[in-house]
């Protein structure tokens, strides 16, 4: 397993591109940071070995030619002064043709093929010349014009970003890279500096954004991962760019030698706080982000451009109060400053070394074993009491590691790069049992905020969400409204069951464990339960087409995971587990809201209810002294009862690496 997600692709027969992401997913309001590695797959030693084989082949051929010439010379001397008869002449020609011609031809053909093979191998180990390598980050909003009205968006946005849908595009058969017609560039191939001209900022885009939402039938197949240079373009979707981090030059010229690795660290400015998260699980719209790498390959005095897209995942910003921004789509796009590029230099005696900028986010907690200091008895007693108090409140922690980290922070102080508990602190009163967690005024990251929210007890979390509802600014909305852990399910005033969740707040990488406690109802009994985890997409009616709005269907529901149980007459407590599919290249979206649509999660519980009666559902089929054999009735009359329970699912706090 890798600690970081690594995207790799061959850009030449002997050159591999690797993009090592510092984080997966990235968060709005934070920086995008990754390392671009160009690795030459050849070897100097193998190249020298192949050259020696070529020399040996040439020597063997020269030796064979010299031997043949000496044999011919000896034959000429032996036949010197003797007359050639017609019979001897034809015999010599026939003998040479039959005995030597075929063997010589086969040997020459084998040597020729062997020489060509070695020459190709030598080409594999030769240096590669590259020019003008760059990276850029792009964000695209794609939508179906059959569902969303295009007139509701600012049409000048497309002009600003130079995305003319009527422009004819062609696909290069070699690299699969779209190329524009000359008419789109204009006379002289130069773009205008006028902001209103459609060719403005054309240099920021080198790709064809016809990538539509994923096929619903393969959305949740973890083996079907997104690939680079996707050829399945969805022409029926319109595209609206809303984020551009312009081209950042990696190198002007580069000669990559056999076995050499060149690494470049890219780091952007902080992303906008209200940036829309990634979303690709809908038939109507998609939010896609790409890291694009471009380079020119120099081969035989010919320059071949190559562009490669690597999809990245963006999660929404989450504040310490559990709030998220409402994203704006269709307004003025975000055009950020180019990212900073630093070459990562590797010393000969170190196989792998990161630059100073790279090593900072990956630092681990310093070992406390080497720390020697005299601790006052009062402080020692306070630490002991704090530890006992924390042990008693283990229900606030989902993992024992969180408890250990919190105690280490209390004993040794917060570390500079601690990623778990920087966003919370402890106020220890005179009575240690009154210790409780509160938030810092400023938190370092969304991951820390989410981790803090998950550790809070229900009472504290309720007070935090109540305070977050009065946050100034209309674009910040609380995500944990009236959080609950237990739900009582009633039907026409009759209690059916009680649903208890294992957590108050979930993330997209958590498994959802539910416990159903059946009620003792004198009139009804439950013979089956079906639990379905649903992803709900609700579209703003102001952006719907008239035909869709007339059908009064502005929402789509997709079942992500389900579990079912049947026949539990003697069981009153039923556990259920729902698993959210996840992989480094396929993360489910958390709940979020934009001006066009919003995404929510809910749990659908379907109960199969049958009326209780004096007659049993089983009857005796056969009996003897050894026992009784029962059969169940073929048909049971009953009804279905559905109820939906809201679930708060936030972005993951884990880094999805790879394997």
C-alpha positions as CSV (number, residue, x, y, z in Angstrom):
1,X,0.0,0.0,0.0
2,X,1.1,3.5,-0.8
3,X,0.7,6.4,1.7
4,X,-0.1,8.7,-1.2
5,X,-2.1,8.3,-4.4
6,X,0.2,7.9,-7.4
7,X,-1.0,8.3,-11.0
8,X,1.4,6.9,-13.5
9,X,1.3,6.7,-17.3
10,X,3.9,6.1,-20.1
11,X,4.5,9.3,-22.1
12,X,7.1,7.5,-24.2
13,X,8.3,3.9,-24.7
14,X,11.0,4.5,-22.1
15,X,9.6,7.5,-20.0
16,X,7.0,7.2,-17.3
17,X,5.1,10.1,-15.8
18,X,4.2,9.8,-12.1
19,X,2.0,12.3,-10.2
20,X,2.2,11.8,-6.4
21,X,-0.6,13.6,-4.7
22,X,0.1,14.9,-1.2
23,X,-3.5,14.5,-0.2
24,X,-6.5,12.6,-1.6
25,X,-9.0,14.2,-1.4
26,X,-8.0,17.9,-1.5
27,X,-10.2,20.4,0.4
28,X,-11.7,23.7,-0.6
29,X,-9.9,26.5,1.2
30,X,-6.6,24.6,1.2
31,X,-3.7,24.2,-1.3
32,X,-3.3,21.6,-4.0
33,X,0.1,20.0,-3.7
34,X,1.7,17.2,-5.7
35,X,5.0,16.0,-7.1
36,X,5.5,15.4,-10.8
37,X,8.1,12.7,-11.5
38,X,9.6,11.9,-14.9
39,X,11.4,8.5,-14.8
40,X,13.6,7.2,-17.5
41,X,13.1,3.4,-17.6
42,X,16.4,2.7,-19.3
43,X,19.7,1.9,-17.8
44,X,23.3,2.9,-18.6
45,X,24.7,-0.5,-17.7
46,X,22.2,-2.3,-20.0
47,X,23.0,0.2,-22.8
48,X,26.7,-0.5,-22.5
49,X,26.1,-4.2,-22.4
50,X,24.0,-4.0,-25.6
51,X,26.7,-2.0,-27.3
52,X,29.2,-4.7,-26.4
53,X,26.9,-7.3,-28.0
54,X,26.7,-5.1,-31.2
55,X,30.5,-5.0,-31.3
56,X,30.8,-8.7,-30.8
57,X,28.3,-9.3,-33.6
58,X,30.3,-7.0,-35.9
59,X,33.5,-8.8,-35.0
60,X,31.9,-12.2,-35.7
61,X,30.7,-11.0,-39.1
62,X,34.1,-9.6,-40.0
63,X,35.7,-12.8,-38.9
64,X,33.4,-14.9,-41.1
65,X,34.0,-12.6,-44.1
66,X,37.8,-12.8,-43.6
67,X,37.5,-16.6,-43.4
68,X,35.5,-16.8,-46.6
69,X,37.9,-14.6,-48.4
70,X,40.9,-16.7,-47.3
71,X,39.2,-19.9,-48.4
72,X,38.4,-18.4,-51.8
73,X,42.0,-17.2,-52.1
74,X,43.4,-20.7,-51.4
75,X,41.0,-22.3,-53.9
76,X,42.2,-19.8,-56.5
77,X,45.8,-20.7,-55.8
78,X,45.2,-24.4,-56.1
79,X,43.4,-24.0,-59.4
80,X,46.0,-21.6,-60.8
81,X,47.2,-22.7,-64.2
82,X,44.5,-25.4,-64.7
83,X,41.9,-25.1,-67.3
84,X,38.3,-25.1,-66.1
85,X,36.1,-27.6,-68.0
86,X,32.4,-26.9,-68.5
87,X,31.7,-29.9,-66.2
88,X,33.8,-28.6,-63.4
89,X,32.4,-25.1,-63.7
90,X,28.8,-26.3,-63.4
91,X,29.7,-28.7,-60.6
92,X,31.3,-25.9,-58.6
93,X,28.4,-23.6,-59.1
94,X,25.9,-26.3,-58.2
95,X,27.9,-27.3,-55.2
96,X,28.1,-23.8,-53.8
97,X,24.5,-23.2,-54.4
98,X,23.4,-26.4,-52.7
99,X,25.8,-26.5,-49.8
100,X,26.7,-22.9,-48.8
101,X,24.1,-20.6,-50.3
102,X,21.3,-21.6,-48.0
103,X,23.4,-21.6,-44.9
104,X,25.0,-18.3,-45.6
105,X,21.6,-16.7,-46.3
106,X,20.1,-18.0,-43.0
107,X,23.1,-16.9,-41.0
108,X,23.0,-13.4,-42.6
109,X,19.3,-13.1,-42.0
110,X,19.6,-14.1,-38.3
111,X,22.5,-11.7,-37.8
112,X,20.4,-8.9,-39.4
113,X,17.4,-9.6,-37.2
114,X,19.6,-9.8,-34.1
115,X,21.3,-6.6,-35.0
116,X,17.9,-4.8,-35.4
117,X,16.7,-6.2,-32.1
118,X,19.7,-4.9,-30.3
119,X,19.5,-1.6,-32.0
120,X,15.9,-1.1,-30.8
121,X,17.0,-2.1,-27.3
122,X,19.7,0.5,-27.5
123,X,17.2,3.1,-28.5
124,X,15.2,2.2,-25.4
125,X,18.2,3.1,-23.2
126,X,19.1,6.4,-25.0
127,X,18.4,9.8,-23.6
128,X,15.0,11.5,-24.2
129,X,14.7,15.2,-25.1
130,X,11.6,17.0,-23.7
131,X,10.6,20.7,-24.0
132,X,8.2,23.0,-22.3
133,X,6.7,20.8,-19.6
134,X,3.9,22.3,-17.6
135,X,1.0,21.5,-15.3
136,X,-2.4,23.2,-14.7
137,X,-5.5,22.6,-12.7
138,X,-9.0,22.9,-14.2
139,X,-12.5,22.6,-12.8
140,X,-15.5,22.0,-15.2
141,X,-19.3,22.0,-14.5
142,X,-21.1,19.7,-16.9
143,X,-24.8,19.5,-17.3
144,X,-27.5,18.1,-19.5
145,X,-29.3,20.9,-21.5
146,X,-32.4,18.6,-21.5
147,X,-32.6,19.1,-17.7
148,X,-30.9,22.4,-16.9
149,X,-31.7,25.6,-18.6
150,X,-28.6,27.1,-20.3
151,X,-30.1,30.6,-20.3
152,X,-29.8,30.7,-16.5
153,X,-26.0,30.9,-16.7
154,X,-23.9,33.9,-17.7
155,X,-23.0,33.3,-21.3
156,X,-20.0,35.6,-21.1
157,X,-18.3,33.0,-18.9
158,X,-17.9,30.6,-21.8
159,X,-16.5,33.5,-23.9
160,X,-14.1,34.4,-21.2
161,X,-12.7,30.9,-20.9
162,X,-12.9,30.2,-24.6
163,X,-15.1,27.2,-24.6
164,X,-17.2,27.5,-27.8
165,X,-19.4,24.4,-28.1
166,X,-19.9,25.0,-31.8
167,X,-16.1,24.8,-32.6
168,X,-15.3,21.7,-34.5
169,X,-12.8,19.4,-32.6
170,X,-10.8,16.5,-34.0
171,X,-9.0,13.7,-32.2
172,X,-5.4,12.8,-32.8
173,X,-5.2,9.1,-33.6
174,X,-1.9,8.7,-31.9
175,X,-2.3,10.3,-28.5
176,X,-6.0,10.7,-28.4
177,X,-5.6,14.4,-27.8
178,X,-8.2,16.8,-29.3
179,X,-6.8,19.4,-31.7
180,X,-8.6,22.6,-32.7
181,X,-9.3,23.7,-36.2
182,X,-7.3,26.7,-37.4
183,X,-10.4,28.7,-37.7
184,X,-10.9,28.7,-34.0
185,X,-7.4,30.3,-33.4
186,X,-7.8,33.0,-35.9
187,X,-5.4,34.7,-38.3
188,X,-1.8,34.2,-37.3
189,X,-2.6,31.8,-34.6
190,X,-2.5,34.5,-32.0
191,X,-5.2,35.0,-29.3
192,X,-6.6,38.4,-28.5
193,X,-5.9,40.2,-25.2
194,X,-9.4,41.5,-25.0
195,X,-11.3,40.0,-22.1
196,X,-14.5,39.8,-24.0
197,X,-13.0,38.0,-27.0
198,X,-13.7,34.2,-27.1
199,X,-10.0,33.5,-27.5
200,X,-9.1,35.2,-24.2
201,X,-7.3,32.9,-21.8
202,X,-7.1,30.2,-24.5
203,X,-3.6,29.4,-23.4
204,X,-5.0,28.1,-20.1
205,X,-6.9,25.3,-21.9
206,X,-5.2,22.6,-24.0
207,X,-8.0,20.0,-23.7
208,X,-11.4,19.0,-25.0
209,X,-13.8,19.1,-22.1
210,X,-16.4,16.6,-23.5
211,X,-16.0,14.3,-20.5
212,X,-19.5,13.6,-19.3
213,X,-20.8,12.1,-16.0
214,X,-20.0,8.5,-15.4
215,X,-22.3,5.8,-16.7
216,X,-24.8,5.0,-14.0
217,X,-24.4,1.3,-14.6
218,X,-20.7,1.4,-13.7
219,X,-20.6,4.2,-11.2
220,X,-20.0,2.1,-8.2
221,X,-17.7,-0.5,-9.7
222,X,-14.4,0.0,-7.9
223,X,-12.5,-1.9,-10.6
224,X,-13.6,0.5,-13.3
225,X,-11.4,3.4,-12.3
226,X,-11.1,6.7,-14.3
227,X,-8.4,6.6,-17.0
228,X,-6.3,9.2,-18.7
229,X,-7.1,10.5,-22.1
230,X,-10.7,9.3,-22.0
231,X,-12.2,8.8,-25.4
232,X,-15.8,8.3,-24.5
233,X,-17.0,11.8,-25.0
234,X,-20.6,12.7,-24.2
235,X,-21.6,15.2,-26.8
236,X,-25.0,15.8,-25.2
237,X,-23.5,17.6,-22.2
238,X,-22.7,21.3,-22.0
239,X,-19.6,22.4,-20.2
240,X,-19.0,25.4,-18.0
241,X,-15.5,26.0,-16.6
242,X,-15.4,27.6,-13.2
243,X,-11.8,27.1,-11.9
244,X,-8.5,27.7,-13.6
245,X,-5.0,27.5,-12.1
246,X,-3.0,28.5,-15.2
247,X,0.0,26.7,-16.7
248,X,3.0,26.5,-14.4
249,X,6.2,25.8,-16.2
250,X,8.1,22.7,-14.9
251,X,11.1,23.1,-17.3
252,X,11.9,24.8,-20.6
253,X,14.2,22.0,-21.8
254,X,15.1,18.6,-20.3
255,X,17.3,15.8,-21.4
256,X,16.3,12.7,-19.4
257,X,19.2,10.2,-19.3
258,X,18.8,6.4,-18.7
259,X,17.9,5.6,-15.1
260,X,17.5,9.3,-14.3
261,X,14.5,10.7,-12.3
262,X,13.4,14.3,-12.4
263,X,11.0,15.5,-9.7
264,X,9.1,18.8,-9.5
265,X,6.9,19.9,-6.6
266,X,3.8,21.9,-7.5
267,X,1.9,23.9,-4.9
268,X,-1.0,26.2,-5.6
269,X,-2.5,29.1,-3.6
270,X,-5.4,28.3,-1.3
271,X,-8.5,27.3,-3.2
272,X,-11.6,29.4,-2.7
273,X,-13.6,28.5,0.4
274,X,-16.9,28.1,-1.5
275,X,-15.4,25.9,-4.2
276,X,-17.9,23.3,-5.3
277,X,-16.9,19.7,-4.4
278,X,-16.4,16.9,-7.0
279,X,-19.6,15.2,-8.1
280,X,-19.9,12.6,-10.9
281,X,-22.8,10.3,-9.8
282,X,-25.6,11.8,-11.7
283,X,-27.2,11.5,-15.1
284,X,-27.9,15.3,-15.2
285,X,-24.7,17.0,-14.1
286,X,-21.1,16.5,-13.0
287,X,-18.4,18.5,-11.3
288,X,-15.0,17.3,-12.5
289,X,-11.4,18.5,-11.6
290,X,-8.3,17.6,-13.5
291,X,-4.6,18.1,-13.2
292,X,-3.3,18.4,-16.7
293,X,0.3,17.7,-17.7
294,X,1.7,18.9,-21.0
295,X,5.0,18.4,-22.7
296,X,6.6,18.4,-26.2
297,X,8.6,15.3,-27.2
298,X,11.5,15.9,-29.5
299,X,12.1,12.9,-31.8
300,X,14.2,12.9,-35.0
301,X,14.0,16.7,-35.2
302,X,10.2,16.5,-34.9
303,X,8.2,18.0,-32.0
304,X,5.1,16.1,-30.8
305,X,2.9,17.7,-28.2
306,X,1.3,15.5,-25.5
307,X,-1.4,16.4,-23.0
308,X,-2.5,14.1,-20.2
309,X,-5.3,14.6,-17.7
310,X,-5.3,13.2,-14.2
311,X,-8.6,13.4,-12.3
312,X,-8.5,14.8,-8.7
313,X,-11.1,14.9,-6.0
314,X,-12.1,18.0,-4.2
315,X,-14.1,18.0,-0.9
316,X,-16.0,21.0,0.6
317,X,-14.6,23.1,3.4
318,X,-16.1,22.3,6.8
319,X,-15.8,24.9,9.6
320,X,-15.4,24.1,13.2
321,X,-19.1,24.6,13.8
322,X,-20.0,22.1,11.1
323,X,-20.9,24.6,8.4
324,X,-20.3,24.5,4.7
325,X,-20.4,27.2,2.0
326,X,-23.1,27.3,-0.6
327,X,-21.2,27.1,-3.9
328,X,-22.1,29.3,-6.9
329,X,-22.1,27.8,-10.4
330,X,-22.5,29.8,-13.6
331,X,-21.1,33.0,-12.1
332,X,-17.7,34.5,-12.7
333,X,-15.0,31.8,-12.8
334,X,-12.1,31.6,-10.4
335,X,-8.9,32.4,-12.3
336,X,-6.1,31.9,-9.8
337,X,-2.4,32.7,-9.9
338,X,-0.1,30.0,-11.3
339,X,1.3,27.5,-8.8
340,X,4.8,27.5,-7.6
341,X,7.3,25.0,-8.9
342,X,10.4,23.7,-7.1
343,X,12.6,21.0,-8.4
344,X,13.2,18.2,-5.8
345,X,16.9,17.5,-5.9
346,X,18.1,14.0,-4.9
347,X,21.6,13.5,-3.6
348,X,23.6,10.5,-4.9
349,X,23.9,8.9,-1.4
350,X,20.2,9.1,-0.7
351,X,17.7,7.1,-2.7
352,X,14.7,9.3,-1.9
353,X,14.8,12.8,-0.5
354,X,12.0,15.4,-0.5
355,X,12.4,19.1,-0.5
356,X,11.8,21.2,2.5
357,X,8.3,22.2,1.3
358,X,7.4,18.6,0.7
359,X,8.6,17.3,4.0
360,X,6.6,19.7,6.2
361,X,3.1,18.1,5.7
362,X,4.4,14.6,6.2
363,X,6.2,15.1,9.5
364,X,5.3,12.8,12.3
365,X,5.1,13.5,16.0
366,X,8.5,13.7,17.6
367,X,9.3,10.9,19.9
368,X,8.8,11.6,23.6
369,X,11.2,9.0,24.8
370,X,14.2,11.4,24.7
371,X,12.4,14.1,26.7
372,X,13.7,14.4,30.2
373,X,12.3,17.1,32.5
374,X,11.3,17.4,36.1
375,X,7.5,17.5,36.4
376,X,5.9,18.9,39.6
377,X,3.8,16.6,41.7
378,X,0.8,18.8,41.2
379,X,1.1,18.5,37.4
380,X,1.6,14.8,37.6
381,X,-1.5,14.4,39.8
382,X,-3.5,16.5,37.4
383,X,-2.4,14.4,34.4
384,X,-3.4,11.3,36.2
385,X,-6.8,12.7,37.0
386,X,-7.2,13.8,33.4
387,X,-6.3,10.4,32.1
388,X,-8.8,8.7,34.4
389,X,-11.5,11.2,33.3
390,X,-10.8,10.6,29.6
391,X,-10.9,6.8,30.1
392,X,-14.4,7.2,31.6
393,X,-15.5,9.2,28.6
394,X,-14.3,6.8,25.9
395,X,-17.6,7.0,24.1
396,X,-16.5,10.4,22.7
397,X,-13.8,8.7,20.7
398,X,-14.2,6.4,17.7
399,X,-10.6,5.1,17.9
400,X,-8.3,4.5,20.8
401,X,-5.5,6.3,18.9
402,X,-7.5,9.5,19.2
403,X,-7.6,9.1,23.0
404,X,-3.8,8.4,23.1
405,X,-3.1,11.5,21.0
406,X,-5.2,13.7,23.1
407,X,-3.5,12.6,26.3
408,X,-0.1,13.1,24.7
409,X,-1.0,16.6,23.7
410,X,-2.1,17.3,27.2
411,X,1.1,15.9,28.7
412,X,3.7,17.1,26.2
413,X,1.9,20.0,24.5
414,X,0.6,20.2,20.9
415,X,3.1,19.3,18.2
416,X,3.5,21.6,15.2
417,X,2.3,19.1,12.6
418,X,-0.3,17.2,14.7
419,X,-3.2,16.4,12.4
420,X,-5.6,15.0,14.9
421,X,-6.3,17.3,17.8
422,X,-5.0,20.8,16.9
423,X,-8.6,22.0,16.7
424,X,-9.7,21.1,20.2
425,X,-8.4,21.9,23.7
426,X,-9.2,20.9,27.2
427,X,-10.3,23.2,30.1
428,X,-9.6,21.4,33.3
429,X,-11.5,22.8,36.2
430,X,-10.9,22.2,39.9
431,X,-13.1,19.1,39.6
432,X,-11.6,16.9,36.8
433,X,-15.0,15.4,36.1
434,X,-16.1,18.8,34.7
435,X,-13.5,18.6,31.9
436,X,-15.1,19.0,28.5
437,X,-14.0,19.7,24.9
438,X,-14.4,23.1,23.3
439,X,-13.4,24.5,19.9
440,X,-10.5,26.8,19.2
441,X,-11.5,30.0,17.5
442,X,-9.3,29.2,14.5
443,X,-8.9,25.7,13.2
444,X,-6.1,24.6,10.9
445,X,-8.0,22.4,8.4
446,X,-11.3,20.8,7.4
447,X,-10.0,17.4,8.4
448,X,-9.3,18.5,11.9
449,X,-12.7,20.2,12.2
450,X,-14.4,16.9,11.0
451,X,-12.4,14.9,13.5
452,X,-13.3,17.2,16.3
453,X,-17.0,17.1,15.4
454,X,-17.0,13.3,15.4
455,X,-15.5,13.2,18.9
456,X,-18.0,15.5,20.5
457,X,-20.8,14.1,22.6
458,X,-24.4,14.6,21.5
459,X,-25.1,17.3,24.1
460,X,-22.1,19.4,23.0
461,X,-22.7,18.8,19.3
462,X,-26.3,20.0,19.7
463,X,-25.2,23.3,21.3
464,X,-22.6,23.8,18.5
465,X,-25.1,23.3,15.8
466,X,-27.5,25.7,17.4
467,X,-24.8,28.3,17.5
468,X,-23.9,27.6,13.9
469,X,-27.4,28.4,12.7
470,X,-26.8,32.1,13.7
471,X,-23.5,32.4,11.8
472,X,-23.3,35.7,9.9
473,X,-23.4,35.3,6.1
474,X,-26.1,33.6,4.1
475,X,-23.7,31.3,2.2
476,X,-22.6,29.4,5.3
477,X,-25.1,26.7,6.2
478,X,-25.0,24.2,9.1
479,X,-24.7,20.5,8.1
480,X,-25.6,19.0,11.5
481,X,-29.2,20.2,12.1
482,X,-30.8,18.6,15.1
483,X,-28.3,15.7,15.3
484,X,-29.7,12.5,16.7
485,X,-28.4,9.0,17.4
486,X,-31.7,7.2,18.1
487,X,-35.0,7.4,16.2
488,X,-38.4,6.1,17.2
489,X,-40.4,4.8,14.2
490,X,-44.1,5.1,14.5
491,X,-47.0,4.2,12.2
492,X,-50.4,5.7,12.8
493,X,-49.4,6.3,16.4
494,X,-48.2,2.8,16.9
495,X,-44.5,2.2,17.7
496,X,-42.9,-0.2,15.2
497,X,-39.2,-0.1,16.1
498,X,-36.3,2.0,17.4
499,X,-33.3,2.7,15.1
500,X,-30.0,3.3,16.8
501,X,-26.9,4.6,14.9
502,X,-23.4,3.7,15.9
503,X,-22.3,7.3,15.4
504,X,-23.8,10.8,15.2
505,X,-21.6,12.0,12.3
506,X,-20.3,9.8,9.5
507,X,-17.8,10.3,6.7
508,X,-17.8,8.9,3.2
509,X,-15.3,6.2,4.2
510,X,-17.2,5.0,7.3
511,X,-19.4,1.9,7.5
512,X,-22.8,2.7,8.8
513,X,-23.9,0.3,11.6
514,X,-27.5,0.3,12.7
515,X,-29.3,-1.6,15.4
516,X,-33.1,-2.1,15.0
517,X,-35.0,-2.7,18.3
518,X,-38.4,-4.1,17.4
519,X,-41.3,-2.9,19.6
520,X,-43.7,-5.2,21.3
521,X,-46.8,-4.3,19.3
522,X,-49.9,-6.3,20.1
523,X,-51.4,-5.9,16.7
524,X,-48.5,-6.1,14.2
525,X,-45.3,-8.1,13.8
526,X,-42.3,-7.4,11.6
527,X,-41.4,-10.2,9.3
528,X,-38.7,-8.5,7.2
529,X,-36.6,-5.3,7.1
530,X,-34.8,-3.7,4.1
531,X,-32.4,-0.9,4.8
532,X,-31.1,1.2,1.8
533,X,-28.5,4.0,1.9
534,X,-29.7,6.6,-0.6
535,X,-27.9,9.5,-2.3
536,X,-30.5,12.2,-3.0
537,X,-30.0,14.9,-5.6
538,X,-32.4,17.9,-5.5
539,X,-32.3,20.4,-8.4
540,X,-33.3,24.0,-7.9
541,X,-36.6,24.5,-9.7
542,X,-35.4,27.9,-11.0
543,X,-32.8,26.1,-13.2
544,X,-35.0,23.3,-14.5
545,X,-36.3,23.2,-18.1
546,X,-40.0,23.8,-18.5
547,X,-40.5,20.2,-19.7
548,X,-38.9,18.8,-16.6
549,X,-40.4,21.3,-14.2
550,X,-43.9,20.4,-15.7
551,X,-43.4,16.8,-14.6
552,X,-42.8,18.0,-11.0
553,X,-39.7,15.8,-10.7
554,X,-36.8,17.9,-9.4
555,X,-35.0,15.1,-7.5
556,X,-33.2,11.9,-8.2
557,X,-32.5,9.1,-5.8
558,X,-29.8,6.5,-6.2
559,X,-29.3,3.5,-3.9
560,X,-25.7,3.2,-2.8
561,X,-25.9,0.2,-0.4
562,X,-28.6,-2.0,1.0
563,X,-29.0,-4.8,3.5
564,X,-32.0,-7.0,4.3
565,X,-33.1,-9.5,7.0
566,X,-36.2,-11.7,7.2
567,X,-37.8,-14.2,9.5
568,X,-36.8,-13.3,13.0
569,X,-39.8,-14.2,15.2
570,X,-37.7,-14.9,18.3
571,X,-35.3,-12.0,17.8
572,X,-36.0,-8.4,18.9
573,X,-32.6,-6.8,18.2
574,X,-31.4,-6.8,14.6
575,X,-27.9,-5.4,13.6
576,X,-27.4,-4.1,10.1
577,X,-24.3,-2.9,8.3
578,X,-24.2,-0.6,5.2
579,X,-20.9,-0.1,3.4
580,X,-20.2,2.9,1.3
581,X,-18.0,2.0,-1.8
582,X,-14.7,3.7,-1.8
583,X,-11.3,3.6,-3.6
584,X,-8.5,6.1,-4.2
585,X,-10.0,7.0,-7.6
586,X,-13.7,6.7,-6.7
587,X,-14.8,8.6,-3.6
588,X,-18.5,9.2,-2.9
589,X,-19.6,12.8,-2.4
590,X,-20.5,14.1,1.0
591,X,-23.5,16.3,1.5
592,X,-23.2,19.8,0.0
593,X,-25.3,22.5,-1.6
594,X,-24.9,24.8,-4.6
595,X,-27.2,27.4,-6.2
596,X,-28.2,24.8,-8.9
597,X,-28.6,21.6,-6.9
598,X,-27.8,20.0,-3.6
599,X,-26.8,16.5,-2.5
600,X,-28.2,14.8,0.7
601,X,-28.0,11.4,2.3
602,X,-30.8,9.4,3.8
603,X,-31.6,5.9,5.1
604,X,-34.7,4.2,3.8
605,X,-36.1,1.6,6.2
606,X,-38.8,-0.7,4.8
607,X,-40.7,-2.8,7.2
608,X,-42.8,-5.8,6.2
609,X,-45.7,-5.8,8.6
610,X,-48.2,-8.7,9.1
611,X,-51.1,-8.7,11.5
612,X,-50.9,-10.8,14.6
613,X,-53.6,-13.4,14.9
614,X,-54.4,-16.4,17.1
615,X,-53.6,-18.8,14.2
616,X,-49.9,-19.5,13.7
617,X,-48.0,-19.1,10.4
618,X,-46.7,-22.7,10.7
619,X,-48.6,-26.0,10.9
620,X,-47.6,-29.5,11.9
621,X,-46.8,-31.6,8.8
622,X,-45.6,-34.8,10.4
623,X,-44.9,-36.0,13.9
624,X,-43.6,-39.1,15.7
625,X,-41.9,-40.0,18.9
626,X,-38.7,-38.4,17.7
627,X,-40.2,-35.0,17.0
628,X,-42.5,-32.9,15.0
629,X,-41.9,-31.5,11.4
630,X,-43.6,-28.1,10.7
631,X,-44.3,-26.4,7.4
632,X,-45.0,-22.7,7.0
633,X,-48.0,-21.3,5.2
634,X,-47.5,-20.5,1.5
635,X,-48.9,-17.0,1.6
636,X,-48.9,-14.4,4.4
637,X,-50.9,-11.2,4.0
638,X,-49.2,-8.0,5.1
639,X,-48.1,-4.6,4.0
640,X,-45.0,-2.5,3.5
641,X,-44.2,0.5,5.6
642,X,-41.4,2.9,4.5
643,X,-39.7,5.7,6.4
644,X,-36.6,7.8,5.7
645,X,-34.1,8.8,8.3
646,X,-31.7,11.7,7.5
647,X,-27.9,10.9,7.9
648,X,-25.2,13.5,8.2
649,X,-22.2,12.4,6.0
650,X,-19.2,14.7,5.9
651,X,-16.0,14.4,3.9
652,X,-13.4,11.8,4.9
653,X,-10.6,12.6,7.3
654,X,-8.4,9.9,5.8
655,X,-5.9,10.1,3.0
656,X,-6.9,7.6,0.3
657,X,-3.6,6.3,-0.9
658,X,-3.2,3.5,-3.4
659,X,-1.8,0.1,-4.0
